[in-house]
Amino acid sequence: MAEFINPTLVPKRKLATGEEIPCIGMGTFGSDRFTPEQVSNAVAGAIRCGYRMFDCAAIYCNEDLIGEVFAAALQEGVVKREELFITSKVWNDMHGKGDVLLSCAKTLRDLKLDYIDAFFVHWPFPNHHAPGCDGDSRNPNSTPFSVDAFMATWRQMEHLHDMGLARHIGMSSMTIPKLEAVLPLCRIKPSLIEMELHPCFQQQALFDYVVAHHIMPIGFCPIGSPTRPDRDMTPDDIADITLPEVVAIAKAHGVHPAVICLKWAVQRGQIPIPFSIHENEYVSNLRCTMVDPLTDAEMKTLKTVERNCRLIKGQVFLWPSATDWHDLWDENGVIVK
Ligand SMILES: NC(=O)c1ccc[n+]([C@@H]2O[C@H](COP(=O)([O-])OP(=O)(O)OC[C@H]3O[C@@H](n4cnc5c(N)ncnc54)[C@H](OP(=O)(O)O)[C@@H]3O)[C@@H](O)[C@H]2O)c1
């Protein structure tokens, strides 16, 4: 029997509404490496270990199996629905009129839920790529970001919230210029925003912007995604868990460097959503939020390991006239079209 961590003792984060949610969740993207069965088995184990937040998405192609796990846990009385915070995301090929509603309905059916706690626009581009495609794959119909198109999608997200199907709505992989353009137009503001966050990719300006707008930052790839899909691996990428500073701090605490990345994330203020199918790993990931915090000096050291190393570059979403993946991220402060 795995270690049980009392979820009421796991630190909480407060959303703008005042609602409290766990300071850490579990990711469920199998990264084209782990099967839906492996991922859903890990979710089953994680609920029983005390995880209460799970980050799902339609494109992870495992929501049906994860739904069975949720249904069994609820049925067996392992957890009550209101104790869980379950998120999902509409994929890029479902941004069109009526499609967001269809996508949410399918996710609810697959996850076997009446409502989702937070529903995200997965990417701000309506560009589909097939699961498992390689890094050079391009869709000739891809288009750059458009405020009008994004807001048409967001209106449907607001509608889902109005109908009570999504308790919160959120965005993902946004930039400050895109947020500047769309936030003033939102009738219902995003409660949460997912962004890539790990020690060597801290996105300090975006993080500060989001927090200043009372939006909760959710950090994906919090360990530097060592098992990410091959298409997202490039020779210049830096592995957070091999950085000498991270390794030295891990030694001092007697833990794996992955755990140091998570402690840093929680103490900085984002909600990390680490993935693992291994029980010893997901248990230590949850436990580390409650014990043996990093010192101020260690937090300061970790601030210095920033390398601006974006791992999920998104090149498969590029449109025909785009130069390269940098165009997706508005690095000069204006939306690239
Ligand atoms: N919104 C978005 O667009 C977006 C994009 C990417 C990801 N996400 C979400 O973020 C989640 C997390 O990102 P990710 O899965 O890419 O990367 P990650 O959580 O940074 O890394 C996951 C890998 O780290 C290793 N690991 C985990 N815990 C460990 C521990 N305690 N000790 C040693 N190694 C450990 C595992 O590798 P081994 O199996 O080798 O041990 C695992 O496969 C995803 O699952 C998904 O839910 C969202």
The ligand as an ORCA input file, in Angstrom:
! r2SCAN-3c Opt
* xyz 0 1
  N      -0.940     23.443    -21.462
  C      -0.061     22.851    -22.225
  O       0.078     23.180    -23.422
  C       0.831     21.775    -21.681
  C       2.035     21.456    -22.344
  C       2.843     20.453    -21.793
  C       2.454     19.800    -20.632
  N       1.277     20.114    -20.014
  C       0.853     19.425    -18.770
  O       1.935     19.454    -17.852
  C       2.201     18.137    -17.379
  C       3.649     17.992    -16.957
  O       4.533     18.232    -18.029
  P       5.423     17.070    -18.640
  O       4.728     15.791    -18.450
  O       5.761     17.454    -20.036
  O       6.805     17.171    -17.869
  P       7.355     17.114    -16.368
  O       6.257     16.936    -15.394
  O       8.267     18.291    -16.233
  O       8.285     15.826    -16.442
  C       7.728     14.546    -16.370
  C       8.839     13.489    -16.241
  O       9.685     13.813    -15.132
  C      10.122     12.631    -14.490
  N       9.801     12.722    -13.052
  C       8.617     13.071    -12.475
  N       8.712     13.053    -11.132
  C       9.967     12.665    -10.832
  C      10.672     12.441     -9.625
  N      10.120     12.633     -8.428
  N      11.962     12.016     -9.703
  C      12.555     11.800    -10.904
  N      11.952     12.010    -12.090
  C      10.666     12.440    -12.050
  C       9.380     11.451    -15.127
  O      10.296     10.819    -16.010
  P      10.691      9.284    -15.805
  O       9.495      8.486    -16.201
  O      11.872      9.120    -16.695
  O      11.031      9.118    -14.335
  C       8.270     12.115    -15.927
  O       7.920     11.411    -17.087
  C       1.761     17.257    -18.551
  O       1.606     15.898    -18.175
  C       0.488     17.952    -18.956
  O      -0.587     17.589    -18.105
  C       0.469     21.112    -20.502
*
